[in-house]
């Protein structure tokens, strides 16, 4: 009797100890979260309260700190500092300090992070869900599938710095791209795409406009405009300096645009070229005015159009950084989606197949709707986790420029979209890294650093909470 009592007492004690250990681990996690967030909030909240909405709507600027002749301390951005000097030309400035990217706000890093996350979500979710559906619903168990699953598991453990170097080598310097001019010199392989494979208005031969009487030097395609007795004369030269065609004004019917428009554009380009000197003008890329005139002359002169496919990569850019993050999060997305698909009872599949549904109809109607909540939450949390990585984007597309990616776009049409995504961008992780590691720490830098960290954490928490709420709402609509 006593032995039974002792065994029962021992089981109760073991249960109590296990409960205390599990509860302690849970409380430790909560305490760690509160300590981390408490420190971030305590240091960052005063910054947001002081700066207000301007902290989110202004770009990073240089911040100046100094004492005036009355020993009053000033903290002014670069623009405010210039205005202060104009208003006080004879004022005495003492103990002046400056710090880059420590004034203004975080508008450009915030927008850059948003675009990177959107690119990552689109690529990782579409590819990851498709791969998970194939592995879970279509693939047959065998050596190849085992190797694929092992590769996914190993890929999840690769350090972020390795993904950054992979993205730099593959997306920035090797990935195939379509260009509308001769391929870059570093490209070892390039093929001309036949014109019947694409709309003619997508291509561009890369001509420049020149007003001269002599043929151009080799290595540049030019349209030389010469004023003859019977009007304008256009001479088209190829990259070797050989003439391709010569067309006179009276041979062309120009109603839209009119000849007045063309002559006005020519006068504008000539004045720009003369103000910069021809050498400097033709060393730079084609101007907006030249782009406009070329688009008007292209159908009139019936210029040849070509596109090139070359393996020269995107260079460090927004699209390269987004693809690198997508590759980094892909193993997490695939694993999470597979687990959600396995959680759907097998009876759902059997019932649909017994009623005559195809494999795809079964997956689309009877499996994916019930697996979607878990797939959505786990994938979004994984993507938000890699959105805070610095190493991958530092190599592939993040720059401390302070500019917005859509400012100063020169291309038109579909090429404008390509130019937008092939630009570098700022990002919150890289911005925080610059503030904490690349700029000497001082009282000028810390407010921007603390405010940026708090805003970034709030955004991540808000998106994670939104995904959880969305999962709960979707589950309420589903009836098992």
DAGIHU-V612290 format. One record per residue. N is the residue number from 0. PSI is psi in radians with two decimals (999 if undefined). BURIAL is b if it has 24 or more other ideal C-beta (glycine too) atoms within 12 Angstrom, else e. Layout:
N	PSI	BURIAL
N	PSI	BURIAL
This chain:
0	-0.77	e
1	-0.63	e
2	-0.69	e
3	-0.70	e
4	-0.71	e
5	-0.69	e
6	-0.72	e
7	-0.73	e
8	-0.67	e
9	-0.70	e
10	-0.69	e
11	-0.71	e
12	-0.75	e
13	-0.69	e
14	-0.71	e
15	-0.74	e
16	-0.76	e
17	-0.74	e
18	-0.74	e
19	-0.70	e
20	-0.80	e
21	-0.71	e
22	-0.70	e
23	-0.70	e
24	-0.71	e
25	-0.80	e
26	-0.56	e
27	-0.70	e
28	-0.79	e
29	-0.72	e
30	-0.72	e
31	-0.75	e
32	-0.78	e
33	-0.69	e
34	-0.78	e
35	-0.89	e
36	-0.62	e
37	-0.76	e
38	-0.74	e
39	-0.76	b
40	-0.75	b
41	-0.66	e
42	-0.51	e
43	-0.49	b
44	-0.76	e
45	-0.57	e
46	-0.81	b
47	-0.66	b
48	-0.63	e
49	-0.78	e
50	-0.56	b
51	-2.66	e
52	-0.36	e
53	-0.40	e
54	-0.44	b
55	-0.26	b
56	-0.08	e
57	2.64	b
58	2.76	b
59	2.46	b
60	2.96	b
61	2.39	b
62	2.31	b
63	2.41	b
64	2.29	b
65	2.90	b
66	2.45	e
67	-3.03	e
68	-0.35	e
69	0.24	e
70	0.54	e
71	2.32	e
72	2.38	e
73	2.45	b
74	1.86	b
75	2.51	b
76	3.03	b
77	-0.75	b
78	-0.75	e
79	-0.59	e
80	-0.69	b
81	-0.72	e
82	-0.65	e
83	-0.71	e
84	-0.61	e
85	-0.70	e
86	-0.44	e
87	1.22	e
88	-0.48	e
89	0.17	e
90	2.60	e
91	2.25	e
92	2.14	b
93	2.53	e
94	0.85	e
95	2.34	e
96	2.70	b
97	2.66	b
98	2.24	b
99	2.56	b
100	0.35	b
101	-0.09	b
102	3.11	b
103	-2.29	b
104	-2.73	b
105	0.56	b
106	-0.93	b
107	-0.74	b
108	-0.60	b
109	-0.79	b
110	-0.70	b
111	-0.71	b
112	-0.70	b
113	-0.80	b
114	-0.71	b
115	-0.74	b
116	-0.69	b
117	-0.78	b
118	-0.77	b
119	-0.75	b
120	-0.82	b
121	-0.83	b
122	-0.80	b
123	-0.74	b
124	-0.80	b
125	-0.84	e
126	-0.75	b
127	-0.75	b
128	-0.73	b
129	-0.77	b
130	-0.70	b
131	-0.70	b
132	-0.72	b
133	-0.82	e
134	-0.61	b
135	-0.61	b
136	-0.49	b
137	-0.64	e
138	2.63	e
139	2.48	e
140	2.28	e
141	-3.14	e
142	-0.70	e
143	-0.79	e
144	-0.63	e
145	-0.71	e
146	-0.70	e
147	-0.80	e
148	-0.68	b
149	-0.67	e
150	-0.69	e
151	-0.76	b
152	-0.79	e
153	-0.62	e
154	-0.55	b
155	-0.37	b
156	0.06	e
157	2.32	b
158	2.65	e
159	-0.54	b
160	-0.56	e
161	-0.71	e
162	-0.65	b
163	-0.76	b
164	-0.65	e
165	-0.81	b
166	-0.66	b
167	-0.78	b
168	-0.72	e
169	-0.98	e
170	-0.61	b
171	-0.55	b
172	0.03	b
173	-0.47	e
174	2.40	b
175	2.36	e
176	2.73	b
177	2.17	b
178	2.72	b
179	0.24	b
180	-3.14	b
181	2.45	b
182	2.79	b
183	2.75	e
184	-0.56	e
185	-0.19	e
186	2.08	e
187	-0.48	e
188	2.27	e
189	2.49	e
190	2.43	e
191	2.25	e
192	2.24	b
193	2.50	e
194	-0.39	e
195	-0.12	e
196	-0.09	e
197	2.73	e
198	2.42	e
199	-0.51	e
200	-0.05	e
201	-0.35	b
202	2.93	b
203	2.32	b
204	-0.18	b
205	0.57	b
206	2.73	b
207	2.68	b
208	2.36	b
209	2.56	b
210	1.71	b
211	2.97	e
212	-0.11	e
213	2.65	e
214	2.64	e
215	2.88	b
216	2.73	e
217	2.72	e
218	0.01	e
219	2.33	b
220	2.24	b
221	2.66	b
222	1.89	b
223	2.21	b
224	2.19	b
225	2.36	e
226	1.95	e
227	3.13	e
228	-0.57	e
229	0.45	e
230	-2.86	e
231	2.63	b
232	2.28	b
233	2.17	b
234	2.11	b
235	2.15	b
236	2.50	b
237	-3.04	b
238	-0.38	e
239	-0.01	e
240	0.15	e
241	2.50	e
242	2.39	e
243	-0.80	b
244	2.76	e
245	2.16	e
246	2.37	b
247	2.79	e
248	-0.71	b
249	-0.25	e
250	-0.12	e
251	2.33	b
252	1.78	e
253	1.74	b
254	-0.79	e
255	1.80	e
256	2.87	e
257	2.87	e
258	-0.48	e
259	-0.74	e
260	-0.76	e
261	-0.75	b
262	-0.62	e
263	-0.73	e
264	-0.70	b
265	-0.71	b
266	-0.70	e
267	-0.79	e
268	-0.67	b
269	-0.73	b
270	-0.66	e
271	-0.74	b
272	-0.74	b
273	-0.59	e
274	-0.44	e
275	-0.19	e
276	2.42	e
277	-0.63	b
278	-0.84	e
279	-0.67	e
280	-0.76	b
281	-0.10	b
282	-0.46	e
283	3.02	e
284	2.97	e
285	2.37	b
286	2.92	b
287	-0.65	e
288	-0.70	b
289	-0.70	b
290	-0.77	b
291	-0.74	e
292	-0.69	b
293	-0.71	b
294	-0.52	b
295	-0.65	b
296	-0.41	b
297	-0.91	b
298	-0.48	e
299	-0.74	b
300	-0.13	b
301	0.96	e
302	2.56	b
303	2.45	e
304	2.37	b
305	2.60	b
306	2.60	b
307	2.45	b
308	2.00	e
309	2.59	b
310	1.29	b
311	-0.04	b
312	3.02	b
313	-0.15	b
314	2.90	b
315	2.07	b
316	3.05	b
317	-0.75	b
318	-0.63	b
319	-0.72	b
320	-0.73	b
321	-0.71	b
322	-0.64	b
323	-0.76	b
324	-0.66	b
325	-0.74	b
326	-0.62	b
327	-0.63	b
328	-0.16	b
329	-0.77	b
330	-0.65	b
331	-0.75	b
332	-0.79	b
333	-0.81	b
334	-0.77	b
335	-0.72	b
336	-0.66	b
337	-0.74	b
338	-0.66	e
339	-0.68	b
340	-0.65	b
341	-0.44	e
342	-0.30	e
343	2.23	b
344	2.49	e
345	-0.46	e
346	-0.51	e
347	-0.74	b
348	-0.79	b
349	-0.69	e
350	-0.75	e
351	-0.74	b
352	-0.61	e
353	-0.39	e
354	0.07	e
355	0.15	e
356	2.60	e
357	3.01	e
358	-0.76	e
359	-0.69	e
360	-0.66	e
361	-0.80	b
362	-0.75	b
363	-0.65	e
364	-0.54	e
365	-0.20	b
366	-0.96	b
367	-0.74	b
368	-0.61	b
369	-0.40	b
370	-0.25	b
371	-0.76	b
372	-0.84	b
373	-0.68	b
374	-0.73	b
375	-0.88	b
376	-0.88	b
377	-0.69	b
378	-0.77	b
379	-0.72	b
380	-0.69	b
381	-0.71	b
382	-0.71	b
383	-0.53	b
384	-0.80	b
385	-0.26	b
386	-0.37	b
387	0.06	b
388	2.47	b
389	-0.71	b
390	-0.82	b
391	-0.78	b
392	-0.38	b
393	-0.59	b
394	-0.45	b
395	-0.12	b
396	-0.09	b
397	2.25	b
398	2.62	b
399	1.32	b
400	-0.60	b
401	0.01	b
402	2.70	e
403	2.51	b
404	-0.39	b
405	0.00	e
406	2.26	e
407	0.42	e
408	2.38	e
409	-0.42	e
410	3.03	b
411	2.72	e
412	-2.44	e
413	-0.47	e
414	-0.44	b
415	-0.66	e
416	-0.75	e
417	-0.72	b
418	-0.65	b
419	-0.87	b
420	-0.30	b
421	0.24	b
422	2.64	b
423	2.82	b
424	2.88	b
425	2.79	b
426	2.59	b
427	-0.83	b
428	-0.74	b
429	-0.63	b
430	-0.76	b
431	-0.66	b
432	-0.75	b
433	-0.77	b
434	-0.62	b
435	-0.43	e
436	-0.47	e
437	-0.25	e
438	2.31	b
439	2.27	e
440	2.34	e
441	3.11	e
442	-0.31	e
443	-0.57	b
444	-0.65	b
445	-0.71	b
446	-0.79	b
447	-0.71	b
448	-0.84	b
449	-0.71	b
450	-0.70	b
451	-0.73	b
452	-0.75	b
453	-0.79	b
454	-0.75	b
455	-0.73	b
456	-0.69	b
457	-0.68	b
458	-0.79	b
459	-0.77	b
460	-0.66	e
461	-0.76	e
462	-0.69	b
463	-0.74	b
464	-0.69	e
465	-0.72	e
466	-0.64	b
467	-0.76	e
468	-0.71	e
469	-0.67	e
470	-0.73	b
471	-0.69	e
472	-0.68	e
473	-0.70	e
474	-0.59	e
475	-0.54	e
476	-0.29	e
477	2.42	e
478	2.06	e
479	999	e
